[in-house]
């Protein structure tokens, strides 16, 4: 039996529904994706029933979501005499515990000391510059390997220039900033004027 579990959204009820009747080692391989966002208790039921488990995640990205009030969570850890930072979300995750249990480890230097991890995936194939250099510097101690091929200048880059950050200074009374909106409209107009019309365009914002 091979199982992939998106434990980020898993609840105790769904854990029991999925694994309650399965005996130990009835799952051959268990893959837990985004394990850095999974509270330890969200994946333990599946791990107990798996022969082999692979945790894939990044503890420096989004931490696990905790429904309990922070003070109550701290009191529970105190009652059971366990380290809150080591065993309890959001400080701990399925990924951090897997890293601690791993026989093979690596370490990254950070501003607050060394950060131990299990088997780091250091070959990066997603981002071009400058996003790769920024993430490599702030999170991976410049140990990542950039495996993306040389960028080809496509029609979007010809119209808008190289990938970059744009510093917009503007006033806003709500979440909408007209100066930022104008920049987006100008860029869309530049694409239209250059004949770029067969592409998907996404605008990512923290607000609706």
Buried (B, 14 or more C-beta within 10 A) or exposed (E): EEBEBEBBEBEEEBBEEBBEEBEEEEBEEBBBBBBBBBBBBBBBBBBBBBEEBBBBBBBBEBBBEBEEEEEEBEEEBEEEEEEBEEBBBBBBBBBBBBBBEBEEEBEBEEEEEEBEBBBBEEEBEEBBEEEBBEBBEEBBBEEBEBEEEEEEEEBBEEBBEEEEEEEEEEEEEEEEBEEBEEBBEEBBEBBEEEEBEEEEEEEEEEEE
